[in-house]
């Protein structure tokens, strides 16, 4: 039994479509909480004009009745309001030739999928590439992740994230506690873990905007209440840290990921990196540190699962970069699409979603069950056995 999702839709097409499979029957969904995550993805200082147009809400088209899952695939749609401004160029059946030519992309952006996508799929208008490669797709991930969070919440698992650095501001190696991540203000400009860094982060965004530049940064995302034993060490494909790494690296503009102290641990001795094990009747086996990020041998150890994601600057620069016109093959500045200076706070919400999906999949794999009640019975029996160890 697995929790998975598939998405379809283009950035300026009619809608985004998401199919979620593996949700047990009997799961009560909270519409406001799901839409709250979609709103969180749109928030953040440095976002572009698109966020003023879209007001994302998840519409359920299947798999749910009366707010409760019924065991079948869940179909979700998110309307693209901007489609009305692009209909003549992006209609699925008929496009206006003049409008399509006006919107045509022929000078690829370095760092984006434009050129490689055009070569791979033999498209002469690179809009056919960027429309799907666009980070607009992450709204679909957040919708699926919100479903995964609903399932995890039923087992006492919560997920939070925060920004620890943006461009030159902040500290990319800072390791926040769960309490610090829980206290991150989603309504603050950049969802910074340390509020004293927010002013410098805002200034960095302003400076980048004035220069026609973009900025990346570092996000920490954590899951609290994860049980011991998710994942496996017996096959490389089953190691949960590897699965988490793939999920986070699949997010647009994320170029590196670390579990726990990750990269920082490579500079220290073993005694300074590994988490000593203790036992007492109240907490059972536990650690007083969590440098491993809740993972040992590809298996959760009962501590918080902590992931650090490194987002590169967005590829769309207003001032452009040296590129080539694919028609003339002559030098040309890369074309500019309306974009953000940074989407780092939003990326944190997407990281939450992908971590939630990966953990929900591991939970379904471990505890199965066609209904939530059956899954909970299996979970409770397992926890009892673990607590007797």
N, C-alpha and C positions, 0 to 999 in steps of 0.2 A: 504494500500500500504506500503510495507516494503522494505528496502535495506538490502540484506543479501548476504552471500557468503559461499560456501562449497569448501573444498580442498581435494585433494588426492595425493598420492605419498610418496615414501620413500626417506630417506636421500641419499642413494647410488643407488636408482633406476634410470630408464631412464629419468624421468622428474617429475616436479610438475605440477599439473593441478588445476585450480581455475575456479569455475563457480560463476559469480556475477549476482544476480537478483535484479530487482527493479530500475535499472537506467532508467530515462525517455528518450524518443527518442529526438533527436536533440541536444544532448550534444556533443560539439566539444572537442575531447581529444588531449592532448599534449604528444606525444610519448616520447620526450626527458625528460619531467618532470617526467613521470612515471618511466622511467629507471634511472633517477637521484636518486629517492628514493631507488631503488633497490641497487644502488651503495653505497648510504649512509649507508645502512644496513650492507654492507660488510666492512666498514671502521672502524678503531679504533686501538689504541695501545693495544697489548695484545692478538690479534687474532691469530688463529692457521694457519697451512699450507693449510687448505681447501680454504681459501680466495685467495690464490695464483693460485688455479686451476679454480675456478668458476668466470665467468664474467656474472652475471645475467642480462638477458634482457627479457622483457615480449613480448611474441608472441601472437597476437590476432588471435583466430581461429573461432570466431563467435560473432555476436551481434554488429559488427561495420562495417560500409561501408564508405570508403573514409575518415576515421578519425572521423566519426560522429556516435553516437549510434543510433540504429534503433528501440529500445524498447524491443528487445528480450534479453534473457540471454546472458551475455558476457562470452565467453570461453577464458581462458588465459593459456598458457603453459610457463614454465621456464625449460630450459634444464639443466640437471645435467651432467656437463662435466666429473666429476669424475666417472661416471658410466662405462666408458671405462676401468678404472682400477679395477672395481668390477664386470664386466659383468659375469665372471665365477661363482661368488658367489651369484649374485643378479638378474640374468636374470629371467623375469617373467615366462618363460616356461621350461627352462632347466638349471640346475646348475651342476657344476663339484663337485662330492662328496668330493674329496680331498681338493679343494679350499674352499668349504663350511665348512668343518671341521676345516680348518686353521683359518677361520674367526669366528668360533662359539664362542658365549659368554655364559659362564656357572658360572661366579662369579659376581653377581650383584653389582652395584654401590649404596652405601647408598645415599639416596636423589634423586635417579632417579626412573623412572617407571619400571626398569628392572624386579625386583622380583615380584612386585604386578601384573605387566602385564603378566608375565609368568604364574602366578597362575590363574589369571582371564581368560586368553584365552587358557590355557593348551598348552603352547609352551615350548619345552625343549631346543630349541636354543633361547636364549634371544635376539639375533639379530632381530628376528621377532618383538620384542617389541621396542627396541631402535631405529630401523630404522624409525619408524613412530613417536615415542616420541621425536626424535631429534629436536633441535631448527632449523634445516634446514627448517622445516615447516613454520618458520616465514617469509621466503621469499614470500610464498603464501599470507600471511597476508598483507605484505607490498604492494604487487601488488593490492590486493583488496582495501587496504586503499588508494592507489594512485588514484584509480577510485573514491572512496568516496571524496577525496580531490578535484578532478576535479569538482564534483557536488557542494560541499560546496563553492568552489571558485566563482562559478557563482552567489552566493548570498552574496559575500563579506566576507566569513568566512575563516580565515587562521589558521593554526596550526603549532606550533613550540615546541621544547623541548631542554633540556640541562641537563648536569650532575652537581649536586651540591655537591656530595660526592662520593668517591671511597675508599672502605676499611677504613683506619684510616684518610685519607686525605679529606679536604673540610669540609663543614658544612651541615649535612643532614636536618637541619631545615631552611636553608636559603630560603626566598621567593622572587624569582626574579620577576621583572616587565616584562610586555610584551616586552618592548623595549630591556631589557637585553636578553630575549630569542631570539628575532629577530636578535640580534647581535652575537649569538653563531656561531663560525667559524666551519663549518662542516668539514673543512680540517685540523683542529687542532688534536693533538693525541687522545684526549679523550672528545672532544666536551664539555669542562667545561664551565659553566656559568661565573665563575670568572677565568680569565686567570692566575692570580697569584697563583691559586691552582694547576695548571696543572703540574708543576715541581714535586711537592710532590706526585701527583697521578701517574706520570710516574715512580717515584722511588718505589712506593708501588707495582706497577705491576712487576718491575724488581726483587724486593725482593721476591715476591710471586713465580715468575717463577723459581728463583734459589732454592727455598725451595720445589718445586714441588706442590705448593699450588694454590688456585684460590681465586678470590675476587669478591664481589658484591658491591652494593652502592645504591645511591638515585638519582632519575630522576624527574624533574619537566616538565610536558607537559601542554600546555595551548592552548585554542581555542579563537580567537579574532573575534569580530563581530557577536557573536551568538545572535539571537533575543530573546526577552522575550517570555516565554510560551511553550518551548519544554518540553516534559515529562508531568507528571500529579501527583497529590497528592491523587487521588481518589481510586487507587488500588496499592498494594505493587509491583506488577509486572510492573507497569507503571512509577514508580519513576525513573527519569533519572539518579540520582546519583547512585542508586542501579544497574542500567544497565551498567553504566560506570565502576563501581567497578568490576562487573563480567567480563566485557571485558578485563580490565587490569589484573585482577588476573588470567585470562586464559593464559597469556603469560608465556612461560617457565621461571622458576626460580624467577618469581615475587611472593613474599609471603605476601605482605601487600600493601595496597593502602589507600590514604587519599584524601579527597576532600577539597581544600582550606587549611586552617591551620590544619584541621583534628585533629590529635593526640595532637598537641601543644595546641589547644584550650581547651583541657580537663583540663589543669593546671591553667586556668585563670577564672576570674569572668565573668558573662554574659556581663557586660558593656564593657569588654575588648575584647570580642569575636565577638559580633554581629555588623553588619554594619549599622550605622544610615542612614536614608532615607531623601533625599533632593529633592526639585523641583525647576526648573527654566525653562523658555520658550525655551532656547536653548538646554539644555540637558534633559529636562523633568524629570521624576523620575530617580534618580541616587544615587549612594553611593560614598563616598570619600575613602573608604577602601573596600577591597574585601577578608575579612577573610573567608567568606562562599564559596569562590571559584566559584562564579557565580551560585550557586544553593541554593534555599530555598524551603523546602517542596517537594523536588524531581522535581522542576520546574526551568528552567533557568530564571534568573532575569535581563538579559541584560548586566551583567558584564562578564569579561573573565571567561571561564570555566577553572579552574586550578586543576590539578591532580598531586599527588605526588606518585610515584611508588618506592617500595623498593625491590631490586633484591638481592637474596641470592647468595653466591658464587656458581659457576658452580659445578655440582656433579662429574664431571670427573677429578680426581686428578691424576697427573702423578705418584706420589708415592703410590697411592692406599690407601684404608682404610680397616679395618677388615671386612671381609665378609665370605660367605659360598659357597662352590662348590655345586651347586644344584644336581649334580650327586652322589657325595660321601657323601655330607652333612658334610664334614669336613671343618675346618677353612681354609680360602684362602683369599689372598689380592684381593680386587676388581680389575677387569681388566681395563686396560687403553685404551680408544679410543682417537685417535687424536682429540685434543680439544683446547679451548682457555684458557688463564689465566683469562681473563675477556671479556665479551661481552657487557659491560654496555653502551658504546656509541651506539651500534647497538640496544640495548633494547629500548633506547629512540626513535629511528625511528619506532620500532614496536609499542611502546605506541602511537605515533602519529597516526599510521595506525588504531589501534583499537579504539581510541577516534574518529577518522574521520568516521569510519564505524558506530559507535553508534550514532553520531550526524546526519549523513546522513540518517540513519534509522528513527530517530526522526523527521527530516525534511520531509521525504516522508510520514510518518505517519500523520504529521500535515497538509501538504499542497497538498498531492496527485498529481494528474495530470499524464496523459499518456505521455505528451510531456513536454519538458523543458519550452516551452512558456506558456503552461497551468499552470504549477507549479508556474511560476513566477507571473502570474496574481493573483493566489490565495494568494501568499506570499505578493504581493503589497497591495492587499485589506486588508489583516490582519494587516500589518504594519500601514496602514492609520488608521484603527480602534484603534489600540493600542495607536497611537500618539494622538488620540482625547480623550483618557481616562483622 
